[in-house]
């Protein structure tokens, strides 16, 4: 009942130590929430250490279970409080009320003369606050479960039996991942190192057996003759009638299509739940059609989460609002889980509300920094002291400058370049010394570690560190003294490194430039000042470094990046275009990569067991199938507008190494189809694995495939990535500029940090994409129907995925419409191609689509796309095809480093 306890109405509560310990064992997130409530002064919540108090501590009796002993300890403490408070001389006698949902404990308390209520009884007695009733968690009584109708699901096996079964190999333990596209299908990723049965398919309502996305479950494998293939059908749960189980069985039959034996995968059924991973879910109320009804279904924004049945009296108010609901339980006789209303976020479609939903759904920590965290910031006005200079070099005389996107306030890197007397060149990369301000283990450090990364949305930045650091003291702005960590190389004119040194430093940047301003200086015939000369030197070296990298096999991939132009008053997007990259973007990137590689070598040399590194695994060969097939099918290109041929050898994509892939991508050019190369690079990006952080002592494959580097780390962005702060701490110890601390040299702790960082980075990426998708919808909302050129990226069984280069926008064009005769579809997975009636569509075909916003479903608004060229010829079938957006484009973001 944590949602009730957090409500401002509930005050003056004593939580016993016995209860806190039990909560801690059962649920870490709830325990954290209750501790936060206890620390909120205006709530007057107190914890009482009854287990350490002479008059309330009790021994366990012979034959008494631990649970019964704890129940008795709670009653003893309540009685003690009653006696204790009698002595207070007050007009009003203070009454102690005991709240428990444990029936037998309540009965025993009443017998012993204690005033006791269940939580529900107490909340319903607070007639001045009727809304509180909605926030009550449903308490399931196992006994009462059977009374209402038919059992739908098999019983869950108890945990003790599951653990025995997992040990003996009868059951497998894994993480349950629901499908976005088909609510009757899921996969379970099995934990452990065994190669076989790594991924198990679960199909059908009974086999899914009340598991929810991300739960840890126990699975029993089915006999081989019951194995199935992953279905390629899209099924959304849109039924209103929750008892319509016959309809579900009909849908399950659709899944059972005939497939060849090679497609079958290990298949199983969920037999029990090891750990629930429920969180509060955002979504909307689907109001019951029955008048005055209190029971309604809630539809989560995340399609992988089942609908939830809640009771509320405020349905009329909540309709059209984004709300948060928590799951309480899922009885065997209920088609959907039971839950309760937590709070409303605001009107659906409203920009603030949708941003809040997006952050909550991607688990992005975004609450304002607490006073405790802010208390560890330096006091203002801040200045550099003698003590700060102790281990630092004074580099304020150097002509240092920074180059960033326009409007950037969190500047974490600056550069310099000068000629030395011996004819060589000195190049320095200077990075904000964030680890000077964030000391290990304090609240500021813990909060930064939890957040892991700054999240850049289209109009908002969720900082990893408070603004005083991110936009001021750690931002390397021009003409102010700043603390830095410098990586300085001596190079010859061929950009070969002769010496490398690392030092903590103090710098004074002479200019904060945008990419365009830096480019203008480099190209200018009249400017020859120190900063411009430095930039030209850097640019010249960067070109040599880039050529070396590419000759080494580094990949240059592509993903269409878009930027929105906002209306200054309404802040709505008024224009949307793909971003153009300048030479200076590449210049900065080269030196950041070089600094990251140099630092990685240094920290690994010093700390072979606990260096925090970043690797990019080579993709398994099967990942490239789609790319190789697409290139082959394009060797002869046929469009509805024109026909031309490409020589076959130019379009053979070799994938045996990063180098041969890079070379074959460079050769894949067509004078008559200039966009082909970009399309191939976009498709190659989709074949890649995710780059991840890891601890050197826990892994032996360090290689970074995309950069073709044997070792790599992140050092250059400590304002916006926590990984870089750890790397700074390791480097500081390595060069004698700081002291170590126990967690820094504990590889298991480091591995845990890496796990959280990888999760936070992935979620930040998804949140950024969702933000672009939402702003794209806002953009098309006012545009009506827009006609644009598009290219086919993927061919599916009943649809094609297209990319619109102008907007960097991706969408799926479907070929079937509800209530219309279905066109004749013929899918060839080998080619890959899809023939709709008499028109055959291939990957990379150029088509024309109409784009419009479909707002018919408030919860899941989407961009619809209708193919207009080539015309799909068919009798009675309109060439009207709809699409769902899946914008894979990235929002305006800091430099890639």
Residue pairs with C-beta under 8 A, 6 or more apart in sequence:
1 101
1 119
1 136
1 137
2 30
2 33
2 34
3 135
3 137
3 326
3 340
3 342
4 10
4 119
4 123
4 132
4 135
4 136
4 137
5 13
5 34
5 37
5 45
6 33
6 37
7 132
7 135
8 43
9 126
9 129
9 132
10 43
11 42
11 43
11 44
11 45
12 44
13 43
13 44
13 45
13 46
14 45
14 46
14 47
14 48
14 81
15 34
15 38
15 45
15 46
15 47
15 48
16 47
16 48
16 50
16 73
16 74
16 77
17 47
17 48
17 49
17 50
17 51
17 52
18 50
18 51
18 70
18 73
18 74
18 77
19 74
20 31
20 34
20 47
21 51
22 70
23 30
23 31
23 34
24 31
29 279
37 43
37 45
38 45
38 46
38 47
48 56
48 77
50 56
50 57
50 73
50 74
50 76
50 77
50 80
51 57
51 73
53 80
55 80
56 73
56 76
56 77
56 80
57 73
58 69
58 72
58 73
58 76
60 66
60 69
61 69
64 72
71 102
71 104
71 105
71 108
74 98
74 100
74 105
75 98
75 105
75 108
75 109
75 112
75 114
78 96
78 98
78 109
78 114
79 112
79 114
81 96
82 96
82 114
85 94
85 96
88 94
95 115
96 114
96 115
97 115
97 116
97 117
97 122
98 106
98 109
98 114
98 115
98 116
98 117
99 116
99 117
99 118
99 119
99 122
100 106
100 109
100 116
100 118
100 119
101 118
101 119
101 120
101 139
103 118
106 116
106 117
106 118
109 116
110 116
117 125
118 139
119 136
119 139
120 136
120 139
123 132
123 133
123 136
124 133
126 132
130 313
131 313
131 314
133 313
134 310
134 311
134 312
134 313
134 314
134 340
134 341
135 340
135 341
135 342
136 340
137 326
137 328
137 339
137 340
138 311
138 328
138 329
138 338
138 339
138 340
139 328
140 328
140 329
140 331
140 338
145 331
145 332
145 333
146 333
148 333
149 243
149 333
150 245
150 333
151 332
151 333
152 205
152 206
152 245
152 332
152 333
152 334
152 335
153 205
153 206
153 209
153 210
153 332
154 206
154 209
154 271
154 332
155 332
156 209
156 210
156 271
156 272
156 273
157 165
157 218
157 271
157 272
158 272
159 272
159 274
161 272
162 171
162 218
162 271
162 272
162 274
165 171
165 218
165 271
166 172
166 173
166 218
170 220
171 218
171 219
171 220
171 271
171 272
172 188
172 190
172 197
172 200
172 218
172 219
172 220
172 221
172 268
173 190
173 191
173 192
173 216
173 217
173 218
173 219
173 274
174 188
174 189
174 190
174 191
174 200
174 216
174 217
174 219
175 188
175 189
175 191
175 214
175 215
175 216
175 217
176 186
176 188
176 202
176 211
176 212
176 213
176 214
176 215
176 216
176 217
176 270
177 186
177 187
177 188
177 189
177 213
177 214
177 304
178 186
178 212
178 213
178 304
178 305
179 185
179 186
179 187
179 304
180 303
180 304
181 234
181 235
181 303
182 231
182 233
182 234
182 235
182 255
183 235
183 236
183 237
183 303
183 306
184 203
184 204
184 205
184 208
184 235
184 248
184 251
184 252
184 255
185 201
185 202
185 203
185 230
185 231
185 255
186 201
186 202
186 208
186 211
186 213
187 199
187 200
187 201
187 202
188 199
188 200
188 202
188 217
188 219
188 268
188 270
189 198
189 199
190 197
190 198
190 199
190 200
190 219
196 266
197 221
197 266
199 265
199 266
200 219
200 221
200 265
200 266
200 267
200 268
201 227
201 228
201 230
201 265
201 266
201 267
201 268
202 208
202 211
202 219
202 267
202 268
202 269
202 270
203 228
203 231
203 252
203 255
203 267
204 252
204 255
205 245
205 248
205 252
206 269
207 268
207 269
207 270
208 270
209 269
209 270
209 271
210 270
210 273
210 330
210 332
210 337
211 217
211 270
211 273
212 276
212 277
212 278
212 305
212 306
212 327
212 330
212 337
213 277
213 302
213 304
213 305
214 277
215 273
215 274
215 275
215 276
215 277
215 278
216 273
216 274
216 275
216 277
217 270
217 272
217 273
217 274
218 270
218 271
218 272
218 273
218 274
219 268
219 269
219 270
219 271
220 268
220 269
220 271
221 266
221 267
221 268
222 267
222 268
222 269
226 267
227 264
227 265
227 266
227 267
228 255
228 256
228 259
228 264
228 265
228 267
229 259
229 263
229 264
229 265
230 263
230 265
231 254
231 255
231 257
232 796
232 797
232 798
233 254
233 255
233 257
234 798
235 251
235 254
236 303
237 306
237 307
239 247
240 286
240 289
240 297
241 247
242 297
242 309
242 334
242 335
242 336
243 335
245 335
278 326
278 327
279 363
280 324
280 325
280 326
280 342
280 360
281 298
281 300
281 301
281 302
281 305
281 308
281 324
281 325
281 326
281 327
282 300
282 301
282 302
282 322
282 323
282 324
282 345
282 357
282 360
282 361
283 298
283 299
283 300
283 301
283 302
283 305
283 322
283 323
283 325
283 859
284 298
284 299
284 301
284 320
284 321
284 322
284 323
284 348
284 858
284 859
285 296
285 297
285 298
285 299
285 310
285 312
285 315
285 318
285 319
285 321
285 323
286 296
286 297
286 298
286 299
286 307
287 296
287 315
287 316
287 319
288 295
288 296
288 297
288 315
293 315
294 311
294 312
294 313
294 315
295 309
295 310
295 311
296 309
296 310
296 311
296 312
296 315
297 307
297 308
297 309
297 310
297 336
298 307
298 308
298 309
298 310
298 323
298 325
298 339
299 307
299 859
300 306
300 307
300 308
300 325
301 322
301 357
301 361
301 859
301 860
302 361
303 860
306 336
306 337
307 336
308 325
308 327
308 336
308 337
308 338
308 339
309 334
309 336
309 337
309 338
309 339
310 325
310 338
310 339
310 340
310 341
311 340
312 318
312 341
314 341
318 341
318 344
320 347
320 348
320 858
321 344
321 345
321 346
321 347
321 348
322 344
322 345
322 346
322 347
322 348
322 353
322 354
322 356
322 357
323 341
323 342
323 343
323 344
323 345
324 341
324 342
324 343
324 344
324 345
324 360
325 339
325 340
325 341
325 342
326 339
326 340
326 342
327 337
327 338
327 339
328 337
328 338
328 339
328 340
329 337
329 338
330 336
330 337
330 338
331 338
345 353
345 356
345 357
345 360
346 352
346 353
346 356
347 353
348 354
348 858
348 859
349 858
349 861
351 571
351 778
354 774
355 457
355 460
355 771
355 774
358 457
358 767
358 770
358 771
358 774
359 366
359 455
359 462
359 767
361 770
362 763
362 764
362 766
362 767
362 770
363 763
364 455
364 462
364 763
364 764
364 767
365 447
365 450
365 451
365 462
366 455
366 462
369 447
369 466
370 443
370 447
372 443
373 443
373 444
373 447
373 466
374 444
374 466
375 443
376 438
376 439
376 442
376 443
376 444
376 445
377 437
377 444
377 466
377 468
377 469
378 437
378 468
378 473
380 468
382 473
384 481
384 483
384 506
388 436
388 483
388 506
389 506
391 504
391 736
391 737
391 738
392 483
392 503
392 504
392 505
392 506
392 737
393 486
393 503
393 504
393 505
393 506
394 505
394 506
395 428
395 430
395 484
395 486
395 505
395 506
395 507
396 481
396 506
396 507
396 508
398 416
398 418
398 428
398 507
399 416
399 418
399 510
399 530
399 531
399 534
400 414
400 415
400 416
400 428
400 430
400 476
400 507
400 508
400 509
400 510
401 414
401 415
401 416
401 478
401 509
401 510
401 511
401 512
401 513
401 518
401 531
401 534
401 535
402 411
402 413
402 414
402 415
402 476
402 478
402 509
402 511
402 512
402 513
403 415
403 513
403 514
403 515
403 518
403 535
403 584
403 587
403 588
404 411
404 512
404 513
404 514
404 515
404 894
404 895
405 514
405 515
405 892
405 893
405 894
405 895
406 514
406 516
408 894
409 470
409 471
409 475
410 454
410 461
410 463
410 470
410 471
410 474
410 475
410 719
410 720
410 894
411 432
411 475
411 476
411 477
411 512
412 431
412 432
412 434
412 474
412 475
412 476
412 716
412 717
412 718
412 719
412 720
413 429
413 430
413 431
413 432
413 476
413 588
413 592
413 716
413 717
413 897
414 429
414 430
414 476
414 484
414 507
414 509
415 427
415 428
415 429
415 430
415 534
415 538
415 588
415 591
416 426
416 427
416 428
416 430
416 534
417 425
417 426
417 427
417 428
417 534
417 535
417 537
417 538
417 541
418 425
418 426
418 534
418 537
419 425
419 426
419 537
420 426
420 490
424 490
424 491
424 492
424 493
424 498
425 490
425 491
425 492
425 493
425 537
425 541
426 488
426 489
426 490
426 491
427 488
427 489
427 491
427 537
427 538
427 541
427 591
428 486
428 487
428 488
428 489
429 486
429 487
429 488
429 591
429 592
429 594
429 595
429 716
430 476
430 484
430 485
430 486
430 505
430 507
431 484
431 485
431 486
431 487
431 595
431 715
431 716
431 717
431 718
431 724
431 728
432 474
432 475
432 476
432 482
432 483
432 484
432 485
432 718
432 719
433 474
433 482
433 483
433 484
433 485
433 504
433 718
433 728
434 465
434 469
434 474
434 718
434 719
434 724
434 725
434 728
435 485
435 718
435 725
435 728
435 729
435 732
435 738
436 483
436 504
437 469
437 473
437 474
438 444
438 445
438 448
438 465
438 469
438 725
439 445
440 729
440 741
440 743
440 744
441 741
441 743
444 465
444 466
448 464
448 465
448 722
448 725
449 722
449 753
449 756
450 756
451 462
451 464
451 722
451 760
452 464
452 721
452 722
452 723
452 756
452 757
452 759
452 760
452 761
452 764
453 464
453 720
453 721
453 722
453 757
453 760
453 761
453 764
454 461
454 462
454 463
454 464
454 470
454 719
454 720
454 721
454 764
455 461
455 462
455 764
455 767
455 768
456 764
456 768
456 891
456 892
456 893
456 894
457 767
457 768
457 771
457 891
458 564
458 573
458 771
458 772
458 774
458 775
458 891
458 892
459 566
459 571
459 775
463 470
463 720
464 470
464 719
464 720
464 721
464 722
465 474
465 719
469 719
470 719
470 720
473 482
474 482
474 718
474 719
475 482
475 719
476 482
476 484
476 507
476 509
476 512
477 509
477 512
478 509
478 510
478 511
478 512
479 508
479 509
479 510
480 508
480 509
481 506
481 507
481 508
482 506
482 507
482 508
482 509
483 504
483 505
483 506
484 504
484 505
484 506
484 507
485 502
485 503
485 504
485 505
485 715
485 728
485 731
485 732
486 502
486 503
486 504
486 505
486 507
487 500
487 501
487 502
487 595
487 598
487 599
487 715
488 500
488 501
488 502
488 503
489 497
489 498
489 499
489 500
489 594
489 598
490 497
490 498
490 499
491 497
491 498
491 541
492 498
494 544
495 541
495 544
495 545
495 548
497 598
500 598
500 602
502 598
502 599
502 602
502 731
502 734
502 735
503 735
503 737
504 732
504 735
504 737
510 530
510 531
511 531
513 521
515 582
515 584
515 585
515 588
516 582
516 584
518 535
518 584
518 587
519 582
519 583
519 584
521 527
521 531
521 532
521 535
522 532
522 535
522 536
522 539
522 583
522 584
524 532
535 584
535 587
538 587
538 591
539 583
539 584
539 587
541 590
542 586
542 587
542 590
542 591
545 590
545 591
545 593
545 594
546 586
546 590
549 590
549 593
549 707
549 708
550 556
550 662
552 659
552 708
553 657
553 658
553 659
553 662
553 708
554 658
554 662
554 706
554 707
554 708
554 709
555 658
555 661
555 662
555 665
555 684
555 705
555 706
555 708
556 662
556 665
556 681
557 681
557 682
557 684
557 685
557 688
557 706
558 678
558 681
558 682
558 685
559 682
559 685
559 888
559 889
559 890
560 578
560 682
560 803
560 805
560 808
560 888
560 889
561 578
561 579
561 808
561 889
561 890
561 892
561 893
562 576
562 577
562 578
562 579
562 772
562 776
562 807
562 808
562 809
562 889
562 890
562 891
563 576
563 577
563 578
563 579
563 891
563 892
564 573
564 575
564 576
564 775
564 779
564 892
565 573
565 574
565 575
565 576
565 577
566 572
566 573
566 574
567 573
567 574
572 778
572 779
572 782
573 775
573 776
573 778
573 779
574 779
576 776
576 779
576 807
577 806
577 807
578 805
578 806
578 807
578 808
578 889
579 892
585 895
588 895
589 895
589 896
589 897
592 716
592 895
592 897
593 707
593 709
593 897
595 715
595 716
596 712
596 713
596 714
596 715
596 716
596 897
597 709
597 711
597 712
599 713
599 715
599 727
599 731
600 611
600 613
600 614
600 711
600 712
600 713
600 715
601 711
602 731
602 734
603 611
603 612
603 713
603 727
603 730
603 731
603 734
604 611
604 613
604 696
604 702
604 711
605 734
606 730
606 733
606 734
607 696
607 730
607 734
607 745
608 696
608 697
609 696
609 697
609 745
609 747
610 695
610 696
610 697
610 730
610 744
610 745
610 746
610 747
610 750
611 695
611 696
611 713
611 730
612 693
612 694
612 695
612 696
612 713
612 723
612 726
612 727
612 730
612 750
612 753
612 754
613 693
613 694
613 695
613 696
613 702
613 711
613 712
613 713
614 691
614 692
614 693
614 694
614 704
614 712
614 713
614 714
614 723
615 691
615 692
615 694
615 699
615 701
615 702
615 703
615 704
615 712
616 688
616 689
616 691
616 692
616 703
616 704
616 705
616 706
616 707
616 712
617 689
617 692
617 701
617 703
617 705
618 658
618 689
618 703
618 705
619 687
619 688
619 689
619 705
621 655
623 687
623 688
623 689
624 653
624 655
624 687
626 683
626 686
626 687
626 794
626 832
626 843
627 653
627 655
627 680
627 683
627 684
627 687
628 653
628 655
629 830
629 831
629 832
629 843
630 680
630 683
630 832
630 843
630 844
631 651
631 652
631 653
631 668
631 680
632 651
632 652
633 831
633 832
633 833
633 842
633 843
633 844
634 646
634 651
634 676
634 842
634 843
634 844
635 646
635 648
635 651
636 645
636 646
637 643
637 644
637 645
637 646
637 673
637 844
638 842
639 845
639 846
640 839
640 869
640 870
641 846
644 672
644 673
646 670
646 673
650 667
650 668
650 669
650 670
651 668
652 664
653 661
653 664
653 665
653 668
653 680
654 660
654 661
654 663
654 664
655 661
658 705
658 706
658 708
659 708
661 684
665 677
665 680
665 681
665 684
668 676
668 677
668 680
669 676
669 677
670 676
670 677
675 791
675 805
676 844
678 805
679 791
679 793
679 803
679 844
682 793
682 803
683 793
683 843
688 705
688 706
689 705
690 758
690 762
691 704
691 706
692 754
692 758
693 714
693 723
693 754
693 757
693 758
694 751
694 754
695 747
695 750
695 751
695 754
696 702
697 747
697 750
698 747
698 750
698 751
702 710
702 711
702 712
703 709
703 710
704 710
704 711
704 712
713 723
713 727
714 721
714 723
714 724
714 727
714 897
715 724
715 727
715 728
715 731
716 724
716 897
717 724
717 894
717 897
718 724
718 725
718 728
720 894
721 757
722 753
722 757
723 754
723 757
726 744
726 750
726 753
729 738
729 740
729 744
730 744
732 738
733 739
733 740
733 744
743 749
743 750
744 750
768 890
768 891
768 893
769 887
769 888
769 889
769 890
771 891
772 887
772 889
772 890
772 891
773 885
773 886
773 887
776 807
776 809
776 863
776 885
776 887
777 853
777 861
777 862
777 863
777 885
780 786
780 851
780 852
780 853
780 863
781 853
781 855
783 851
783 852
783 853
784 852
785 850
785 851
785 852
786 850
786 851
786 852
787 848
787 849
787 850
787 851
787 868
788 804
788 806
788 807
788 848
788 849
788 851
789 804
789 805
789 806
789 846
789 847
789 848
790 802
790 803
790 804
790 805
790 846
790 847
790 848
790 849
790 865
791 802
791 803
791 805
791 844
791 845
791 846
791 847
792 800
792 801
792 802
792 841
792 842
792 843
792 844
792 845
792 847
793 801
793 802
793 803
793 810
793 843
793 844
794 800
794 801
794 832
794 843
795 801
795 827
795 831
795 832
795 833
795 834
795 841
795 842
795 843
796 812
796 827
796 834
797 825
797 827
797 834
798 814
798 815
798 816
798 825
798 827
799 812
799 813
799 814
799 815
799 834
799 881
800 812
800 813
800 834
800 841
801 810
801 811
801 812
801 813
801 886
802 810
802 811
802 812
802 813
802 847
802 849
802 865
802 883
803 809
803 810
804 810
804 811
804 849
804 851
807 889
808 887
808 889
809 851
809 863
809 885
809 887
809 889
810 885
810 886
810 887
810 888
810 889
811 849
811 851
811 863
811 865
811 883
811 884
811 885
811 886
812 865
812 883
812 884
812 886
813 849
813 865
813 866
813 867
813 881
813 882
813 883
814 881
814 882
814 883
815 823
815 825
815 834
815 836
815 872
815 881
816 822
816 823
817 878
817 880
817 881
817 882
820 876
820 877
820 878
821 876
821 877
822 877
823 836
823 837
823 872
823 874
823 877
824 835
824 836
824 837
824 874
825 834
825 835
825 836
826 834
826 835
827 833
827 834
827 835
828 834
828 835
831 842
832 842
832 843
833 840
833 841
833 842
833 843
834 840
834 841
835 841
836 872
836 874
837 872
837 873
837 874
837 877
838 873
839 870
839 871
839 872
839 873
841 847
847 867
847 869
847 870
848 867
848 868
848 869
849 865
849 866
849 867
849 868
849 883
850 865
850 866
850 868
851 863
851 864
851 865
852 863
852 864
852 866
853 861
853 862
853 863
853 864
854 861
854 862
854 863
854 864
854 882
855 861
862 883
862 884
862 885
863 883
863 884
863 885
864 882
864 883
865 881
865 882
865 883
866 879
866 880
866 881
866 882
866 883
867 879
867 881
868 879
871 879
872 879
872 881
